Amino acid sequence: MTGSGEGWLSDGLDAAGADFGLWVSGVDYISGWREARESADRLNRALLGAGFELADVRAVASTDEDGRGVVRLAGRPVAVDRLARFLEGRADGRGGAA
């Protein structure tokens, strides 16, 4: 699998973003979102490197109600199951990272 290009944001996966929910006046959502975006971009590059299609599973930058950055994983169940198997294969016998 490879990346699907710039159209991957409009592929039909519903994920809450910075425009989801109510905004509170005076809360700096942009800084938190920018921080989350950097982390989401890094995770998306890792997913691509591991052979995942971003149209099937991807990291999405968001914020919480206090404006702190949050990275959410959005994906189709079959791709998320594949990602879980991939991560389980990388874990050692004690459940930690290898």
Salt bridges, closest charged atoms under 4 A:
ASP11 OD2 - ARG58 NH1 3.21
ASP41 OD1 - ARG37 NE 2.99
ASP56 OD1 - ARG76 NE 3.60
ASP64 OD2 - ARG68 NE 2.79
ASP66 OD2 - ARG68 NH2 3.22
ASP92 OD2 - ARG94 NH2 2.99
